[in-house]
Amino acid sequence: MDNNLYNPRKIQSWAEEDRPREKLMLKGKAALSDAELIAILIGMGTVDFSAVDVAKIVLSAAGNNLNELARMTVKDLMKVKGIGEAKAITIVSALELGRRRKEFESPRRRRITGAQDAYEEIKPYLLDKPHEEFWILLLNRANEVLRPVQISSGGVAGTVADPKLIFKHALEQLASSVILFHNHPSGNLTPSQADKDLTRKLKEAGRMLDLPILDHLIFTDKSYFSFADEGIL
């Protein structure tokens, strides 16, 4: 392994919001990368590498594919520098729990046919939120849900949606289209000019990347506003 590929730093020296455990507490589990989640399982790195660096090497050994990682045995994982038996067992156990969880999920992906479907899909993530959050729903070519992704979390009056981050997630998941969401804790369904400008900007970026923005929903606990339904997308 070429040590020059990495710039190891002790996690304790990172900004608090960049440490995996603290980041999870501050921003929620959805904000963490796969490597950061694995780093929490690993707990500690080595003299040369932080836990996140070791986690990245583990992922690389699995082709950066969680399904392939789940197929690795304790012995396979122990071949990675920095992964002893205890850490390997922890990773295998966590992935086995994830596999068992899937047994209770519906085998069919949910299909989004309109704004009401999209609203119901995102409801578990935005219901009763006292602050604004921005989420996206990634869809395949059949308009079936690939996954929801939280983009940002802000204050009572607003949150920031970074277009680069939005399309990064969409490209990584090989999504075919995207639906945008943000909530208004006040219950006001009227889009602001900033909402309209952001929607227009993201729609244009999506067109250039062949990743169409199908809708933008303003979410409240009781109802929603659909840019597509209102003809302003």
Backbone as CSV, one residue per row, in Angstrom:
resi,resn,N_x,N_y,N_z,CA_x,CA_y,CA_z,C_x,C_y,C_z
1,MET,0.845,-1.191,0.000,0.000,0.000,0.000,0.882,1.243,0.000
2,ASP,0.648,2.169,-0.891,1.468,3.371,-1.003,0.988,4.396,0.018
3,ASN,1.804,4.630,1.068,1.413,5.567,2.110,1.289,6.993,1.609
4,ASN,1.883,7.289,0.445,1.799,8.634,-0.092,0.410,8.962,-0.620
5,LEU,-0.406,7.923,-0.767,-1.770,8.162,-1.241,-2.628,8.797,-0.161
6,TYR,-2.145,8.784,1.072,-2.949,9.244,2.189,-2.234,10.368,2.929
7,ASN,-2.999,11.210,3.541,-2.471,12.251,4.398,-3.071,12.044,5.783
8,PRO,-2.578,11.049,6.541,-3.208,10.664,7.785,-3.158,11.762,8.830
9,ARG,-4.265,11.931,9.530,-4.326,12.827,10.663,-5.101,12.130,11.763
10,LYS,-4.755,12.383,12.991,-5.511,11.833,14.093,-6.905,12.455,14.087
11,ILE,-7.925,11.612,14.233,-9.290,12.118,14.222,-9.497,13.144,15.326
12,GLN,-8.798,12.965,16.476,-8.971,13.888,17.589,-8.552,15.314,17.231
13,SER,-7.701,15.464,16.197,-7.237,16.789,15.810,-8.171,17.451,14.794
14,TRP,-9.168,16.708,14.302,-10.099,17.262,13.319,-11.060,18.219,14.011
15,ALA,-11.676,19.090,13.205,-12.777,19.902,13.714,-13.859,18.969,14.230
16,GLU,-14.497,19.333,15.331,-15.446,18.430,15.985,-16.532,17.935,15.039
17,GLU,-17.029,18.850,14.165,-18.120,18.452,13.275,-17.670,17.491,12.179
18,ASP,-16.333,17.309,12.016,-15.811,16.396,11.007,-15.486,15.016,11.569
19,ARG,-15.530,14.849,12.883,-15.291,13.546,13.479,-16.548,12.698,13.313
20,PRO,-16.426,11.433,12.902,-17.621,10.636,12.598,-18.661,10.576,13.707
21,ARG,-18.244,10.311,14.936,-19.218,10.212,16.021,-19.909,11.545,16.276
22,GLU,-19.098,12.601,16.355,-19.665,13.927,16.598,-20.531,14.373,15.426
23,LYS,-20.092,14.026,14.206,-20.862,14.392,13.019,-22.219,13.715,13.033
24,LEU,-22.256,12.451,13.452,-23.528,11.725,13.534,-24.456,12.400,14.532
25,MET,-23.908,12.802,15.683,-24.732,13.447,16.700,-25.227,14.820,16.251
26,LEU,-24.369,15.555,15.527,-24.718,16.913,15.113,-25.626,16.945,13.887
27,LYS,-25.354,16.050,12.922,-26.026,16.147,11.631,-26.917,14.952,11.304
28,GLY,-26.836,13.886,12.098,-27.647,12.705,11.822,-26.897,11.669,11.015
29,LYS,-27.360,10.427,11.076,-26.658,9.316,10.438,-26.595,9.428,8.930
30,ALA,-27.619,10.070,8.326,-27.650,10.176,6.867,-26.535,11.063,6.322
31,ALA,-25.940,11.908,7.191,-24.896,12.829,6.733,-23.539,12.154,6.617
32,LEU,-23.404,10.944,7.158,-22.110,10.270,7.158,-21.905,9.448,5.898
33,SER,-20.666,9.424,5.421,-20.305,8.578,4.283,-20.189,7.133,4.753
34,ASP,-20.100,6.202,3.810,-19.910,4.790,4.166,-18.636,4.620,4.989
35,ALA,-17.577,5.307,4.579,-16.293,5.184,5.283,-16.407,5.689,6.715
36,GLU,-17.135,6.780,6.897,-17.283,7.331,8.247,-18.095,6.395,9.140
37,LEU,-19.115,5.744,8.586,-19.900,4.789,9.368,-19.046,3.587,9.769
38,ILE,-18.246,3.101,8.833,-17.357,1.977,9.137,-16.304,2.392,10.157
39,ALA,-15.845,3.654,10.070,-14.851,4.144,11.024,-15.395,4.107,12.447
40,ILE,-16.690,4.370,12.607,-17.299,4.289,13.938,-17.251,2.853,14.445
41,LEU,-17.483,1.901,13.548,-17.393,0.488,13.937,-15.963,0.117,14.318
42,ILE,-15.002,0.631,13.553,-13.593,0.316,13.799,-13.122,0.917,15.117
43,GLY,-13.570,2.133,15.379,-13.232,2.784,16.641,-11.907,3.514,16.614
44,MET,-10.833,2.804,16.340,-9.495,3.412,16.346,-8.732,3.032,15.084
45,GLY,-7.852,3.920,14.665,-7.021,3.642,13.513,-5.695,3.035,13.943
46,THR,-4.651,3.354,13.203,-3.309,2.854,13.507,-2.390,4.046,13.750
47,VAL,-1.130,3.763,13.945,-0.156,4.840,14.125,-0.109,5.737,12.896
48,ASP,-0.240,5.125,11.721,-0.110,5.872,10.464,-1.428,6.368,9.892
49,PHE,-2.536,5.687,10.221,-3.808,6.006,9.588,-4.910,6.234,10.609
50,SER,-5.774,7.205,10.334,-6.948,7.411,11.167,-7.950,6.280,10.914
51,ALA,-8.959,6.186,11.759,-9.994,5.167,11.568,-10.696,5.351,10.233
52,VAL,-10.894,6.600,9.815,-11.536,6.859,8.523,-10.652,6.380,7.378
53,ASP,-9.346,6.601,7.486,-8.423,6.124,6.449,-8.461,4.598,6.347
54,VAL,-8.458,3.926,7.508,-8.521,2.463,7.513,-9.837,2.005,6.894
55,ALA,-10.918,2.704,7.225,-12.234,2.354,6.668,-12.234,2.492,5.148
56,LYS,-11.568,3.522,4.638,-11.482,3.708,3.191,-10.712,2.571,2.535
57,ILE,-9.667,2.092,3.215,-8.904,0.963,2.682,-9.757,-0.300,2.682
58,VAL,-10.547,-0.490,3.748,-11.466,-1.630,3.811,-12.454,-1.582,2.644
59,LEU,-13.035,-0.415,2.419,-13.985,-0.265,1.307,-13.300,-0.516,-0.033
60,SER,-12.088,-0.011,-0.180,-11.345,-0.209,-1.425,-11.116,-1.690,-1.686
61,ALA,-10.846,-2.462,-0.621,-10.632,-3.904,-0.763,-11.891,-4.613,-1.247
62,ALA,-13.039,-3.964,-1.017,-14.313,-4.529,-1.463,-14.813,-3.846,-2.728
63,GLY,-13.926,-3.141,-3.411,-14.324,-2.453,-4.633,-15.286,-1.323,-4.387
64,ASN,-15.231,-0.738,-3.165,-16.148,0.352,-2.777,-17.613,-0.049,-2.952
65,ASN,-17.883,-1.303,-2.691,-19.225,-1.851,-2.859,-19.635,-2.525,-1.550
66,LEU,-20.675,-2.010,-0.910,-21.095,-2.556,0.382,-21.589,-3.996,0.270
67,ASN,-22.158,-4.340,-0.874,-22.601,-5.724,-1.069,-21.406,-6.676,-1.091
68,GLU,-20.325,-6.231,-1.746,-19.111,-7.053,-1.764,-18.472,-7.107,-0.374
69,LEU,-18.526,-5.988,0.339,-17.982,-5.962,1.697,-18.727,-6.955,2.593
70,ALA,-20.043,-7.045,2.393,-20.851,-7.957,3.206,-20.494,-9.420,2.942
71,ARG,-19.886,-9.687,1.790,-19.501,-11.069,1.460,-18.141,-11.439,2.046
72,MET,-17.403,-10.461,2.532,-16.066,-10.733,3.062,-16.155,-11.404,4.430
73,THR,-15.256,-12.316,4.678,-15.211,-13.029,5.945,-14.312,-12.287,6.928
74,VAL,-14.324,-12.752,8.171,-13.437,-12.181,9.176,-11.978,-12.281,8.720
75,LYS,-11.608,-13.423,8.162,-10.235,-13.602,7.692,-9.911,-12.661,6.537
76,ASP,-10.880,-12.462,5.642,-10.666,-11.526,4.527,-10.368,-10.128,5.065
77,LEU,-11.169,-9.690,6.019,-11.017,-8.340,6.560,-9.713,-8.176,7.326
78,MET,-9.274,-9.242,7.971,-8.038,-9.168,8.751,-6.792,-9.014,7.884
79,LYS,-6.943,-9.181,6.578,-5.829,-8.967,5.661,-5.549,-7.475,5.463
80,VAL,-6.522,-6.648,5.847,-6.346,-5.197,5.729,-5.557,-4.696,6.931
81,LYS,-4.523,-3.935,6.682,-3.703,-3.398,7.766,-4.551,-2.527,8.676
82,GLY,-4.482,-2.811,9.958,-5.256,-2.030,10.917,-6.540,-2.709,11.352
83,ILE,-6.884,-3.835,10.709,-8.093,-4.579,11.061,-7.693,-5.889,11.734
84,GLY,-7.902,-5.933,13.032,-7.662,-7.168,13.773,-8.945,-7.978,13.857
85,GLU,-8.873,-9.058,14.607,-10.021,-9.958,14.688,-11.248,-9.264,15.265
86,ALA,-11.070,-8.514,16.344,-12.215,-7.863,16.990,-12.903,-6.873,16.048
87,LYS,-12.108,-6.061,15.326,-12.682,-5.091,14.396,-13.363,-5.801,13.225
88,ALA,-12.750,-6.876,12.739,-13.340,-7.634,11.635,-14.679,-8.241,12.051
89,ILE,-14.741,-8.790,13.252,-15.993,-9.370,13.756,-17.071,-8.295,13.881
90,THR,-16.692,-7.110,14.338,-17.652,-6.005,14.469,-18.242,-5.624,13.119
91,ILE,-17.387,-5.522,12.097,-17.858,-5.160,10.755,-18.779,-6.244,10.191
92,VAL,-18.362,-7.494,10.308,-19.177,-8.609,9.798,-20.530,-8.646,10.509
93,SER,-20.532,-8.436,11.817,-21.774,-8.469,12.586,-22.722,-7.352,12.156
94,ALA,-22.178,-6.141,11.963,-23.003,-5.002,11.557,-23.634,-5.236,10.189
95,LEU,-22.858,-5.764,9.255,-23.379,-6.022,7.911,-24.392,-7.160,7.917
96,GLU,-24.217,-8.121,8.800,-25.196,-9.206,8.916,-26.518,-8.676,9.454
97,LEU,-26.456,-7.747,10.391,-27.683,-7.117,10.882,-28.399,-6.378,9.746
98,GLY,-27.611,-5.669,8.921,-28.197,-4.979,7.777,-28.861,-5.948,6.817
99,ARG,-28.217,-7.102,6.594,-28.806,-8.106,5.708,-30.117,-8.639,6.279
100,ARG,-30.150,-8.898,7.571,-31.374,-9.415,8.187,-32.494,-8.383,8.153
101,ARG,-32.128,-7.108,8.286,-33.134,-6.051,8.218,-33.837,-6.050,6.871
102,LYS,-33.076,-6.333,5.820,-33.659,-6.339,4.484,-34.736,-7.403,4.318
103,GLU,-34.667,-8.450,5.134,-35.662,-9.511,5.041,-37.057,-9.006,5.406
104,PHE,-37.105,-7.903,6.145,-38.385,-7.360,6.574,-38.870,-6.234,5.665
105,GLU,-38.069,-5.883,4.682,-38.451,-4.820,3.755,-39.224,-5.386,2.572
106,SER,-40.031,-4.520,1.981,-40.782,-4.922,0.796,-39.818,-5.230,-0.343
107,PRO,-40.001,-6.357,-1.040,-39.082,-6.695,-2.120,-39.234,-5.787,-3.345
108,ARG,-40.355,-5.077,-3.426,-40.598,-4.199,-4.560,-40.322,-2.752,-4.190
109,ARG,-39.626,-2.048,-5.055,-39.383,-0.634,-4.825,-40.666,0.151,-5.059
110,ARG,-40.852,1.173,-4.262,-42.056,1.997,-4.392,-41.921,2.908,-5.602
111,ARG,-42.985,3.021,-6.366,-42.983,3.837,-7.587,-43.682,5.162,-7.311
112,ILE,-43.051,6.233,-7.753,-43.598,7.573,-7.567,-44.349,7.974,-8.837
113,THR,-45.652,8.186,-8.695,-46.471,8.546,-9.856,-46.911,10.005,-9.829
114,GLY,-46.650,10.691,-8.734,-47.048,12.087,-8.640,-46.603,12.694,-7.329
115,ALA,-46.990,13.947,-7.116,-46.558,14.683,-5.928,-47.052,14.041,-4.632
116,GLN,-48.262,13.497,-4.645,-48.793,12.877,-3.431,-47.957,11.675,-3.010
117,ASP,-47.550,10.873,-3.981,-46.673,9.727,-3.682,-45.355,10.214,-3.081
118,ALA,-44.798,11.267,-3.685,-43.523,11.800,-3.217,-43.660,12.334,-1.792
119,TYR,-44.763,13.016,-1.530,-45.026,13.563,-0.197,-45.089,12.455,0.850
120,GLU,-45.809,11.376,0.532,-45.940,10.265,1.484,-44.599,9.559,1.695
121,GLU,-43.784,9.521,0.643,-42.483,8.850,0.734,-41.535,9.587,1.675
122,ILE,-41.565,10.920,1.626,-40.617,11.707,2.424,-41.164,12.028,3.810
123,LYS,-42.439,11.788,4.021,-43.092,12.165,5.282,-42.380,11.630,6.533
124,PRO,-41.954,10.368,6.573,-41.289,9.875,7.792,-40.019,10.636,8.153
125,TYR,-39.405,11.290,7.172,-38.139,11.977,7.401,-38.315,13.446,7.787
126,LEU,-39.431,14.053,7.395,-39.617,15.484,7.625,-40.742,15.817,8.603
127,LEU,-41.525,14.841,8.979,-42.653,15.089,9.872,-42.158,15.580,11.239
128,ASP,-42.824,16.621,11.745,-42.560,17.162,13.094,-41.187,17.789,13.253
129,LYS,-40.533,18.142,12.171,-39.221,18.785,12.281,-39.407,20.258,12.694
130,PRO,-38.680,20.717,13.726,-38.818,22.103,14.166,-37.931,23.081,13.391
131,HIS,-37.094,22.540,12.504,-36.180,23.363,11.716,-36.257,22.915,10.258
132,GLU,-35.719,23.738,9.368,-35.754,23.391,7.941,-34.674,22.371,7.594
133,GLU,-35.037,21.442,6.731,-34.092,20.476,6.181,-34.332,20.376,4.676
134,PHE,-33.286,20.034,3.951,-33.398,19.844,2.501,-33.057,18.390,2.201
135,TRP,-33.959,17.715,1.498,-33.787,16.312,1.137,-33.990,16.143,-0.359
136,ILE,-33.466,15.036,-0.880,-33.761,14.655,-2.256,-34.218,13.200,-2.273
137,LEU,-35.025,12.890,-3.253,-35.447,11.510,-3.487,-34.872,11.094,-4.829
138,LEU,-34.068,10.039,-4.819,-33.431,9.555,-6.039,-34.263,8.429,-6.639
139,LEU,-34.513,8.525,-7.936,-35.369,7.561,-8.624,-34.624,6.890,-9.766
140,ASN,-35.056,5.664,-10.110,-34.509,4.995,-11.289,-35.356,5.340,-12.510
141,ARG,-35.088,4.680,-13.624,-35.788,5.022,-14.873,-37.282,4.730,-14.822
142,ALA,-37.670,3.813,-13.937,-39.095,3.481,-13.783,-39.764,4.349,-12.723
143,ASN,-39.074,5.407,-12.295,-39.568,6.292,-11.233,-39.764,5.559,-9.910
144,GLU,-38.963,4.499,-9.710,-38.982,3.786,-8.448,-37.914,4.369,-7.520
145,VAL,-38.210,4.363,-6.225,-37.332,4.987,-5.249,-36.039,4.184,-5.067
146,LEU,-34.924,4.858,-5.278,-33.629,4.268,-4.963,-33.301,4.521,-3.499
147,ARG,-33.374,5.796,-3.113,-33.154,6.148,-1.708,-33.417,7.629,-1.488
148,PRO,-33.821,8.001,-0.263,-33.882,9.420,0.105,-32.530,9.830,0.677
149,VAL,-32.150,11.081,0.486,-30.860,11.566,0.998,-31.060,12.949,1.609
150,GLN,-30.576,13.114,2.841,-30.599,14.434,3.455,-29.417,15.239,2.937
151,ILE,-29.693,16.455,2.468,-28.646,17.308,1.927,-28.164,18.314,2.960
152,SER,-29.087,18.879,3.723,-28.681,19.866,4.720,-29.747,20.007,5.792
153,SER,-29.321,20.593,6.906,-30.219,20.882,8.019,-29.897,22.281,8.505
154,GLY,-30.908,23.122,8.657,-30.654,24.511,9.003,-31.459,24.981,10.188
155,GLY,-31.806,26.257,10.174,-32.557,26.851,11.269,-34.034,26.876,10.979
156,VAL,-34.748,27.655,11.768,-36.199,27.755,11.617,-36.562,28.423,10.300
157,ALA,-35.702,29.353,9.855,-36.048,30.168,8.692,-35.424,29.715,7.387
158,GLY,-34.535,28.744,7.403,-33.943,28.350,6.135,-32.841,27.326,6.278
159,THR,-32.457,26.752,5.143,-31.335,25.819,5.084,-30.686,25.957,3.719
160,VAL,-29.463,25.484,3.596,-28.694,25.638,2.361,-28.697,24.324,1.587
161,ALA,-28.907,24.405,0.292,-28.857,23.221,-0.568,-27.739,23.405,-1.577
162,ASP,-26.673,22.643,-1.436,-25.509,22.750,-2.317,-25.745,21.907,-3.568
163,PRO,-25.859,22.528,-4.749,-26.094,21.759,-5.978,-25.044,20.686,-6.222
164,LYS,-23.790,20.976,-5.897,-22.721,19.989,-6.123,-22.973,18.736,-5.298
165,LEU,-23.411,18.913,-4.068,-23.678,17.774,-3.190,-24.894,16.986,-3.675
166,ILE,-25.914,17.697,-4.131,-27.130,17.046,-4.633,-26.798,16.126,-5.802
167,PHE,-26.081,16.656,-6.782,-25.804,15.856,-7.973,-24.694,14.826,-7.733
168,LYS,-23.855,15.058,-6.744,-22.864,14.053,-6.360,-23.587,12.791,-5.890
169,HIS,-24.563,12.955,-5.003,-25.322,11.803,-4.512,-26.073,11.120,-5.662
170,ALA,-26.680,11.914,-6.530,-27.445,11.348,-7.639,-26.557,10.539,-8.578
171,LEU,-25.382,11.051,-8.879,-24.468,10.353,-9.777,-23.909,9.092,-9.127
172,GLU,-23.599,9.176,-7.840,-23.057,8.009,-7.142,-24.065,6.862,-7.082
173,GLN,-25.334,7.188,-6.983,-26.375,6.161,-6.892,-26.935,5.778,-8.267
174,LEU,-26.342,6.349,-9.336,-26.790,6.093,-10.708,-28.287,6.381,-10.867
175,ALA,-28.723,7.455,-10.248,-30.130,7.846,-10.343,-30.450,8.357,-11.740
176,SER,-31.705,8.201,-12.117,-32.153,8.691,-13.419,-32.906,10.013,-13.302
177,SER,-33.406,10.316,-12.111,-34.107,11.576,-11.887,-34.120,11.876,-10.393
178,VAL,-34.487,13.115,-10.079,-34.421,13.590,-8.700,-35.678,14.390,-8.369
179,ILE,-36.161,14.233,-7.145,-37.214,15.087,-6.616,-36.644,15.823,-5.415
180,LEU,-36.864,17.126,-5.355,-36.346,17.973,-4.283,-37.412,18.179,-3.206
181,PHE,-36.960,18.310,-1.973,-37.874,18.578,-0.854,-37.217,19.528,0.130
182,HIS,-37.994,20.446,0.670,-37.589,21.112,1.900,-38.856,21.456,2.666
183,ASN,-38.719,21.491,3.976,-39.893,21.718,4.814,-39.967,23.160,5.287
184,HIS,-41.179,23.599,5.586,-41.432,24.885,6.208,-42.062,24.626,7.570
185,PRO,-41.289,24.686,8.651,-41.847,24.421,9.980,-43.011,25.342,10.339
186,SER,-43.047,26.522,9.738,-44.124,27.479,10.011,-45.470,27.009,9.474
187,GLY,-45.439,26.061,8.531,-46.679,25.612,7.904,-47.044,26.407,6.661
188,ASN,-46.255,27.429,6.333,-46.504,28.256,5.161,-46.107,27.500,3.894
189,LEU,-47.028,27.373,2.956,-46.769,26.621,1.722,-46.329,27.506,0.548
190,THR,-46.230,28.798,0.769,-45.869,29.704,-0.315,-44.360,29.673,-0.561
191,PRO,-43.927,29.379,-1.790,-42.481,29.362,-2.075,-41.907,30.777,-2.094
192,SER,-40.723,30.925,-1.526,-40.051,32.220,-1.557,-39.376,32.405,-2.901
193,GLN,-38.897,33.607,-3.163,-38.163,33.843,-4.404,-36.888,33.024,-4.412
194,ALA,-36.281,32.850,-3.227,-35.072,32.023,-3.132,-35.379,30.569,-3.490
195,ASP,-36.548,30.080,-3.072,-36.971,28.726,-3.434,-37.103,28.585,-4.943
196,LYS,-37.694,29.583,-5.561,-37.899,29.550,-7.008,-36.569,29.617,-7.758
197,ASP,-35.671,30.500,-7.281,-34.362,30.650,-7.937,-33.549,29.366,-7.825
198,LEU,-33.569,28.743,-6.640,-32.827,27.497,-6.445,-33.377,26.392,-7.330
199,THR,-34.695,26.309,-7.419,-35.326,25.279,-8.241,-34.936,25.442,-9.708
200,ARG,-34.957,26.676,-10.168,-34.583,26.967,-11.551,-33.120,26.593,-11.809
201,LYS,-32.256,26.917,-10.846,-30.825,26.622,-10.970,-30.580,25.113,-11.009
202,LEU,-31.243,24.380,-10.144,-31.062,22.936,-10.097,-31.672,22.251,-11.318
203,LYS,-32.775,22.769,-11.798,-33.388,22.198,-13.001,-32.445,22.326,-14.198
204,GLU,-31.807,23.485,-14.317,-30.880,23.708,-15.435,-29.657,22.809,-15.306
205,ALA,-29.136,22.679,-14.083,-27.983,21.804,-13.869,-28.348,20.358,-14.172
206,GLY,-29.535,19.942,-13.774,-29.990,18.588,-14.043,-30.137,18.318,-15.526
207,ARG,-30.604,19.315,-16.249,-30.735,19.168,-17.710,-29.379,18.941,-18.353
208,MET,-28.364,19.673,-17.889,-27.024,19.530,-18.450,-26.428,18.151,-18.139
209,LEU,-26.800,17.586,-16.981,-26.245,16.292,-16.560,-27.139,15.118,-16.951
210,ASP,-28.225,15.393,-17.663,-29.199,14.360,-18.009,-29.764,13.702,-16.751
211,LEU,-29.980,14.530,-15.730,-30.580,14.095,-14.472,-31.745,15.042,-14.164
212,PRO,-32.886,14.806,-14.789,-33.996,15.750,-14.655,-34.510,15.891,-13.223
213,ILE,-34.835,17.123,-12.869,-35.520,17.409,-11.610,-37.016,17.298,-11.888
214,LEU,-37.660,16.287,-11.343,-39.067,16.045,-11.641,-40.013,16.959,-10.875
215,ASP,-39.606,17.361,-9.670,-40.479,18.200,-8.855,-39.685,18.757,-7.688
216,HIS,-40.238,19.768,-7.078,-39.715,20.320,-5.833,-40.917,20.512,-4.922
217,LEU,-40.914,19.832,-3.802,-42.030,19.910,-2.870,-41.645,20.707,-1.634
218,ILE,-42.488,21.667,-1.280,-42.392,22.315,0.025,-43.269,21.499,0.961
219,PHE,-42.678,20.984,2.005,-43.355,20.045,2.903,-43.823,20.742,4.173
220,THR,-45.053,20.487,4.576,-45.512,20.806,5.918,-46.161,19.547,6.472
221,ASP,-46.389,19.517,7.767,-46.926,18.304,8.384,-48.309,17.943,7.845
222,LYS,-49.042,18.941,7.341,-50.421,18.684,6.916,-50.609,18.682,5.397
223,SER,-49.675,19.262,4.668,-49.871,19.358,3.222,-48.538,19.627,2.528
224,TYR,-48.610,19.958,1.234,-47.393,20.228,0.468,-47.703,21.183,-0.675
225,PHE,-46.641,21.783,-1.199,-46.728,22.598,-2.412,-45.830,21.951,-3.441
226,SER,-46.382,21.652,-4.619,-45.634,21.008,-5.679,-45.350,22.002,-6.805
227,PHE,-44.068,22.255,-7.060,-43.696,23.152,-8.158,-44.205,22.601,-9.495
228,ALA,-44.147,21.273,-9.665,-44.587,20.677,-10.924,-46.095,20.836,-11.096
229,ASP,-46.858,20.529,-10.052,-48.320,20.634,-10.134,-48.775,22.066,-10.390
230,GLU,-48.011,23.015,-9.867,-48.378,24.438,-10.029,-47.823,25.023,-11.319
231,GLY,-47.093,24.214,-12.098,-46.593,24.658,-13.386,-45.479,25.674,-13.335
232,ILE,-44.692,25.657,-12.234,-43.588,26.634,-12.135,-42.242,25.951,-12.025
233,LEU,-42.192,24.672,-12.384,-40.902,23.967,-12.354,-40.099,24.323,-13.601
